[in-house]
Amino acid sequence: MVYSKEDMLIHNIKLSSVGPSCAIESGVVHEPSGMDLAMKLHYLIGVYLFKSDAAEGLTTMVIKESMFSWLNDYYVVSGRFRHSDSGRPYVKCNDCGVRFIEAECEKTVDEWLEMRDYSLNKQLVYHLPIGPEISFSPPVFLQVTRFKCGGMSLGLSWAHILGDAFSACEFINKWGQAVSKIQADRPPILPRPPPTPINNIPKPRTPPPAHIKPNYPLSIKLVDPVGDRWVPSDNFKMNTFSLHLTSTHMTHLQSKCDPQPIPPFESLCAVIWKCIAKIRDHEESPNIVTLFKRDPNNLKSGKLGNTAMISTVEAEFSVADAELGKLGKLLAEEGSDERGEIEEAVEKENGVSDFVVYGANLTFVNMEEANPYGLEVKGNGAELVWYGIEGVGDKGVVVVMKDRDGGKGRVVTVILGEDEVVKLKHELRDGGLLLDKDY
């Protein structure tokens, strides 16, 4: 979304860079996996909003000092991308740093929250895609916005090739720990141990014979080459809206999925899936959807990477006419993990082809276990956490995460074509799921 000067609520923007305090040794590179490369055209954007109690004493100097030590453990995000001889991207760990943005807002945190317009959160995130000069493009942007009341927000723009939403949340939560240590006793910054493992510069890989046409899993879509500007080649006009579902809303929603009990995420997805099927033409009806969920076997990896489970679910019946309980059960019980197939498809293309995953099908992202409220500053949690996705294909994306209400409510972010957003809002209202005030 592009804002006019009259609509912009943020001003006095200043840019700088912050890198790790200890220099990385020469020649260290990071080679993204096939799964990482599949996500190359996608970006996560997140906002953490804090009141003045948390922000008091957090000067720019204190914030940057905490980032110096924090980025020692995440030196890869301070690097820049390069191409190997085969054209496969890799990260040169050269300590160029993340881009750091300072900004101001004339509203208070309470006034911002009272507007109930989640689309405005994008103004709290400085986002630029990688390219066209990839060797100069930071993969991570961090924006600190000061509010009139003394509160602040932290905005994150995260290149998905670095890792999934679970990696991004863990990354930003560790900053909260770093700033707490700085404020507690300001310990000396210790030298960083040598990174392990140290990869060599990626060697060219042998591409498959030209007469062999790869079979792609349903969850990804091959797109036209984008070159060194890492955004989807198709010019989709997508719009974003978000809504907060309270615990009462969720109880009402789950009751619609009787007779069998359906988990909250699958219940919510069933309702939205059915509504989107109703507003689309028969030819465009989303009978195949993609699910992103956390891998239960990889809950605390401590490493960056795209490890989320990606599966597809296909309905062999009319979704628009289906019972919600039937859809919810299908989402909860069907679908096979396609990560191995995605990895194989990317490697068959030698890691140089471009794919869309978010929005290749209607995509539901489960961030319920991402711990977005794990970021604490001086013992204070955020008043609001919001996440969205950039670089989405035309089939759309729905992101579901818990709210502050003990995990009972949900914050839902929907990214669809501009004309579909209005239709979906009407369909949700007509279905009795939401009230007008929820928008």
FENQUI-V89964 format. One record per residue. N is the residue number from 1. RES is the residue in one letter. PHI is phi in degrees with one decimal (* if undefined). OMEGA is omega in whole degrees, -180 to 180 (NA if undefined). Layout:
n=(N N)
res=(RES RES)
phi=(PHI PHI)
omega=(OMEGA OMEGA)
//
This chain:
n=(1 2 3 4 5 6 7 8 9 10 11 12 13 14 15 16 17 18 19 20 21 22 23 24 25 26 27 28 29 30 31 32 33 34 35 36 37 38 39 40 41 42 43 44 45 46 47 48 49 50 51 52 53 54 55 56 57 58 59 60 61 62 63 64 65 66 67 68 69 70 71 72 73 74 75 76 77 78 79 80 81 82 83 84 85 86 87 88 89 90 91 92 93 94 95 96 97 98 99 100 101 102 103 104 105 106 107 108 109 110 111 112 113 114 115 116 117 118 119 120 121 122 123 124 125 126 127 128 129 130 131 132 133 134 135 136 137 138 139 140 141 142 143 144 145 146 147 148 149 150 151 152 153 154 155 156 157 158 159 160 161 162 163 164 165 166 167 168 169 170 171 172 173 174 175 176 177 178 179 180 181 182 183 184 185 186 187 188 189 190 191 192 193 194 195 196 197 198 199 200 201 202 203 204 205 206 207 208 209 210 211 212 213 214 215 216 217 218 219 220 221 222 223 224 225 226 227 228 229 230 231 232 233 234 235 236 237 238 239 240 241 242 243 244 245 246 247 248 249 250 251 252 253 254 255 256 257 258 259 260 261 262 263 264 265 266 267 268 269 270 271 272 273 274 275 276 277 278 279 280 281 282 283 284 285 286 287 288 289 290 291 292 293 294 295 296 297 298 299 300 301 302 303 304 305 306 307 308 309 310 311 312 313 314 315 316 317 318 319 320 321 322 323 324 325 326 327 328 329 330 331 332 333 334 335 336 337 338 339 340 341 342 343 344 345 346 347 348 349 350 351 352 353 354 355 356 357 358 359 360 361 362 363 364 365 366 367 368 369 370 371 372 373 374 375 376 377 378 379 380 381 382 383 384 385 386 387 388 389 390 391 392 393 394 395 396 397 398 399 400 401 402 403 404 405 406 407 408 409 410 411 412 413 414 415 416 417 418 419 420 421 422 423 424 425 426 427 428 429 430 431 432 433 434 435 436 437 438 439)
res=(M V Y S K E D M L I H N I K L S S V G P S C A I E S G V V H E P S G M D L A M K L H Y L I G V Y L F K S D A A E G L T T M V I K E S M F S W L N D Y Y V V S G R F R H S D S G R P Y V K C N D C G V R F I E A E C E K T V D E W L E M R D Y S L N K Q L V Y H L P I G P E I S F S P P V F L Q V T R F K C G G M S L G L S W A H I L G D A F S A C E F I N K W G Q A V S K I Q A D R P P I L P R P P P T P I N N I P K P R T P P P A H I K P N Y P L S I K L V D P V G D R W V P S D N F K M N T F S L H L T S T H M T H L Q S K C D P Q P I P P F E S L C A V I W K C I A K I R D H E E S P N I V T L F K R D P N N L K S G K L G N T A M I S T V E A E F S V A D A E L G K L G K L L A E E G S D E R G E I E E A V E K E N G V S D F V V Y G A N L T F V N M E E A N P Y G L E V K G N G A E L V W Y G I E G V G D K G V V V V M K D R D G G K G R V V T V I L G E D E V V K L K H E L R D G G L L L D K D Y)
phi=(* -103.0 -101.3 -77.1 -59.7 -68.9 -86.0 -71.2 -104.0 -111.7 -148.3 53.8 -84.0 -127.3 -115.7 -152.7 -131.8 -131.2 -127.3 -66.1 -74.6 -109.2 -67.9 -78.3 -69.2 -65.8 88.2 -82.4 -132.5 -123.3 -100.8 -62.3 -75.0 -60.5 -63.8 -60.1 -66.7 -63.4 -97.0 -57.8 -92.3 -109.9 -140.4 -97.3 -126.2 -137.5 -132.0 -121.6 -111.6 -120.7 -82.8 -64.3 -59.1 -76.2 -84.7 -60.0 85.3 -85.9 -72.2 -59.3 -64.0 -64.4 -62.8 -66.9 -62.1 -66.4 -72.0 -56.8 -75.6 -60.3 -73.8 -57.8 -83.2 -126.4 -63.2 -62.3 -69.9 -90.1 -85.9 -133.8 -79.9 -137.3 -111.1 -74.7 -59.5 -82.9 97.3 -73.2 -72.0 -148.0 -101.5 -88.1 -81.5 -114.9 60.9 -68.8 95.1 -90.7 -81.8 -113.1 -121.6 -110.5 -149.1 -130.2 -133.6 -81.4 -94.5 -85.8 -61.5 -62.4 -64.6 -63.2 -67.5 -68.1 -68.2 51.8 -115.0 -65.3 -63.9 -68.9 -60.0 -62.5 -70.4 -92.3 -127.3 -88.1 -126.4 -136.7 -71.3 -71.7 107.3 -77.0 -103.8 -64.2 -72.9 -114.8 -95.0 -68.7 -81.6 -134.9 -120.2 -124.9 -113.9 -104.8 -113.2 -93.6 -98.6 -59.8 -82.0 100.9 -75.6 -152.2 -126.9 -116.5 -107.6 -119.3 -114.3 -131.3 -68.2 -64.0 -62.1 -73.7 168.1 -83.8 -62.3 -69.6 -65.5 -62.7 -65.9 -63.7 -58.1 -74.1 -64.3 -67.3 -64.7 -57.3 -66.4 -66.3 -71.3 -66.1 -66.4 -62.5 -75.4 -72.1 -141.9 44.1 -69.5 -66.4 -81.8 -85.8 -59.6 -81.2 -67.6 -57.7 -66.7 -134.5 -83.3 -96.3 -86.2 -82.6 -59.1 -54.4 -88.5 -58.3 -107.1 -77.4 -70.6 -68.5 -54.5 -62.3 -81.5 -93.9 -97.0 -62.8 -96.5 -93.9 -65.2 -65.0 -80.4 -125.9 -134.9 -73.5 -118.3 -60.7 -55.7 -102.7 69.6 -100.0 -113.2 -86.0 -135.1 -55.2 -70.8 -77.4 -92.8 -83.2 -95.9 -105.6 -126.1 -122.0 -140.0 -130.3 -145.4 -107.2 -101.6 -73.2 -60.2 -65.2 -58.1 -66.6 -62.9 -63.5 -63.4 -65.7 -66.8 -74.9 -99.4 -62.8 -88.3 -86.5 -70.8 -115.6 -57.3 -55.3 -60.7 -67.0 -63.6 -63.8 -63.7 -60.6 -64.1 -68.8 -58.9 -64.1 -64.6 -66.9 -61.9 -70.2 -86.7 -99.3 -61.6 -56.8 -67.8 -99.6 -59.3 -80.5 -79.1 -115.0 -126.7 -110.7 -117.0 -108.4 -139.6 -72.3 -72.9 -62.9 -91.5 -136.6 -75.8 -135.3 -75.9 72.8 -121.5 -74.5 157.8 -96.4 -111.5 -63.4 -73.7 -122.7 -135.9 -117.7 -125.0 -118.7 -99.2 -94.5 -158.3 -73.2 -67.3 -62.0 -101.7 -78.1 -74.0 -62.5 -61.9 -67.8 -66.3 -61.9 -65.9 -61.7 -66.8 -78.7 -113.9 -104.5 98.4 -115.9 -66.2 -107.7 -60.1 -63.0 -68.1 -64.8 -57.5 -64.8 -64.3 -65.9 -68.8 -62.8 -91.2 64.3 73.8 -111.7 -83.9 -114.1 -129.0 -115.7 -111.8 -66.4 91.1 -63.5 -120.5 -56.3 -118.2 -110.8 -110.9 -95.1 -103.2 -63.1 -108.6 -85.4 55.7 -66.4 -91.0 -77.8 -78.8 -124.9 -120.7 54.8 80.6 -104.5 -83.1 -73.8 -72.4 -149.3 -126.5 -138.8 -130.0 -135.9 -135.1 -109.0 82.1 -92.0 -70.7 -73.0 -80.9 95.3 -139.8 -126.2 -107.0 -120.7 -141.3 -72.4 -101.9 -77.6 -77.0 61.6 80.1 -86.2 -89.6 -138.3 -107.6 -116.3 -115.1 -114.5 -121.0 -138.1 -58.3 -53.7 -71.8 -77.7 -61.2 -62.2 -62.9 -66.4 -59.4 -63.7 -65.8 -65.3 -67.2 -63.2 -79.0 78.3 -76.3 -128.8 -101.2 -55.9 -65.3 -72.9 -106.0)
omega=(179 -178 173 179 -179 -178 -177 179 -177 -179 178 -176 179 -178 173 179 177 179 178 -177 -178 -177 176 180 -175 173 -180 178 176 180 178 176 175 177 178 -178 177 -177 -171 -174 -177 -179 173 173 -178 -180 175 -174 -176 175 -170 180 180 -173 -177 179 180 177 178 180 179 -179 -179 179 178 -180 178 -178 180 -177 172 -179 -178 -175 -179 -176 178 -179 179 -177 174 174 171 180 180 -177 -179 180 171 -179 170 -176 -172 174 178 173 173 178 -177 -175 172 -180 180 178 -178 178 172 177 179 179 178 -180 -179 179 177 179 -176 -179 179 -180 179 178 180 180 175 -175 169 176 178 178 2 175 -170 -178 178 -173 176 176 -178 172 177 -178 174 -180 179 179 -176 -177 -175 176 -179 173 172 179 -178 168 -166 176 -173 178 178 -177 -177 -178 -180 175 -178 180 178 178 -176 177 179 175 177 177 -179 -178 176 178 180 -177 -176 -176 178 -178 177 179 -177 178 -180 175 180 179 177 -8 174 -178 170 176 -176 179 177 179 -178 179 178 176 -174 -175 179 180 -177 172 -177 174 -176 -173 -180 180 175 -180 178 -180 -178 -178 -177 170 -167 172 -180 -176 178 -176 179 174 -177 178 -177 167 -178 177 179 176 179 177 177 176 -176 177 178 -179 -178 178 179 -178 175 13 -175 178 -180 179 -176 -177 -178 177 -180 179 179 -180 -178 178 -179 -180 180 177 -180 -175 -180 176 -178 -179 -178 -178 -175 178 176 177 179 179 171 178 178 177 -178 179 -176 -173 -177 -177 -177 -179 175 177 178 -176 -179 176 179 -178 175 177 -179 176 179 179 -179 180 -178 -178 -173 173 -177 179 179 178 180 179 178 -179 -176 -170 -176 178 179 -178 -176 -177 179 179 178 179 -179 -179 180 -178 176 178 178 177 -175 179 -176 -177 168 176 174 178 170 163 168 -169 177 -176 -179 177 -177 -179 -178 180 -180 179 177 177 177 177 -177 179 -179 175 -180 175 -178 170 -178 177 173 -177 174 -180 -174 175 -169 178 172 -178 173 180 -178 177 180 175 -178 -173 177 179 -178 178 -179 169 -175 176 -177 179 -176 172 -174 -178 -178 -178 -180 -180 -179 178 178 -178 178 178 -178 179 177 -179 -172 175 -179 -177 180 180 NA)
//
